[in-house]
Amino acid sequence: MTSSSGEAARLYEITCLGAGPEPEVRTVEAGEVAAAIEHAGELGMQVLVRPCRRPVEEPGTRKEDAS
């Protein structure tokens, strides 16, 4: 997931509480946060939002390094 300018997109972890016994957790880009909150609000769920870091790739595991 990258923005149109080629920079890495900011990611956020959205946790929706009240959907069932386990909270629903998903990762969205910054531009999708408001829509995720609005959707959860329509369903009467509480929402927790926090910044999310991309997983760090181990050196040598990228496709470019494999050749």
Secondary structure, 3 states (H helix, E strand, C coil): CECCCCCECCEEEEEEECCCCCCEEEEEEHHHHHHHHHHHHHCCCEEEEEEECCCCCCCCCCHHHHC
